[in-house]
Amino acid sequence: MENPKENPEIVRTELANRLFFRLYQCANMLHKTGTRAVEKEGLTTQQWAVLGALSRPEAEDGMSVGDLARYLLVSRQNLSGLISRMERDGHIGTATDGRDRRSRRVTMTESGREVWTVQARPKIHAYYEQALEGFSISDITHSLHYLLKLLDNMKQLEGDQDVGLS
């Protein structure tokens, strides 16, 4: 009888299962502990991601809802409710896009910029330091490299499904 630990296919499948389960756990913990880090500012990790995306220099003039959804890798439907809540809270504003009248453009308000820059970012940086305790710059660089590689493969899977090649 073959030892399952000696079969590379079985080993690879077991390791893949462990890896994806750990990613799932990390995503859940990021949501829980990340939201806790910025909850006094009235933010969740999803709102943190939106403000972070809008704070980038290339988004200085805002982003279309579609571009923001693509950047965050979320559906427009999921983003729609989030945008509504953030607009209600005064963190972002939306207006008809001057370049495409059918599209809405999302921008960070002055109030949102204040919350992001003064209140949330220092807490986010402290959160990063705690979450990455014991990681060297090399560890972080390698982790980022492999996560980007995995993300590229997952995007390819999504693209394959979009054209019926799965």
Summary of the structure (lengths in Angstrom):
residues: 166
radius of gyration: 19.5
end to end distance: 34.2
largest distance: 68.9
contacts: 407
relative contact order: 0.09
helix: 72%
strand: 7%
